[in-house]
Amino acid sequence: MAAGWIADLGCKAAFGYPGVSIDPWLGAVQAVLPLQMSRHELCAAYMALGAARFGLHPTAVLGTSGPGAQLMLAAARSAHSD
């Protein structure tokens, strides 16, 4: 349901970092959108930012809770300042 909602918002790609708590979400998103995996939450967030900035379409980023979520805020703040 949420994966379809992300696609309905106009997202053309998703980026993520695998983890035990997020694996079911990644599988659901992968069924709807192309999913690019990274080795770090911060990398996934900046990959999504770059794809949105240069591809001119919305993207989604998915990561685990805890410190990874805080790391993704740096890219979100950068995207918000644009």
N, C-alpha and C positions, 0 to 999 in steps of 0.2 A: 504494500500500500504506500509506504513512504517513498520507496524507490520510484514508483509511478508518479508520485507528487513532485519529486525532484525533476523528472523528465518533463512534466507538465509546466514547470516554471520556465522552461526553455533551455535547461542545461544540456550542453552537447557532449560533455565529458565529465568524468569524476576521477578524483585522485585520492589515494588513501594509504594508510599504514596499517598492516595487519596486526591483529591482537585477538586474544581469546574472547574478549567482550564484544568486539565489533565484527568478527568473522561472519555471523549470519547476515548482518547488514551489507557487508561487502558482496556476498553472494547474490543478494537480492538486487543490489544496484548493478552488478555486472550483467544480470539478465536483461537490463533495460538500457544501460549506457556503456560506452567503452570505459574500462577502468584501468588506470595506470597505478601501479604500486610503487612505493618508494621505500627507502631504508630508514627514514626518519620522518616524524610528523612535520617538522619545519620544512623539509624538502617537499613533502606533498603539498603543503600550503603554498609555497612559492611556485611550485609547478602549476598549481591551479591559478594562481595570480598571473603568471606569465601567459598561460593559455587564454585566460579571459582578456588580458590586456592586448595581446597581439592577434588573437583569433576573433576578437570582437563579439564573443558570445559568453553567456554565463557558464560557470563551471561549479562543481561541488567538491568539497574536500571532506573526507571522513577520517577520523582518528580515534584513538582510545581516550579514556578519561584520565584525569590526573595531570601530571606534568606535561604530557603531550598536548593536551588542550590549551595549556598556557603558552606553549611554544607556537601553536597555530595562530594565536592572537597577534603576533608580530606581523604576519602576512595580512591578516584581516585589517589591521590598523593601516598598513600600507595601501591596501586596496581602498579603504574608506577615504584616505587622504587624496586619492586620485579623483 
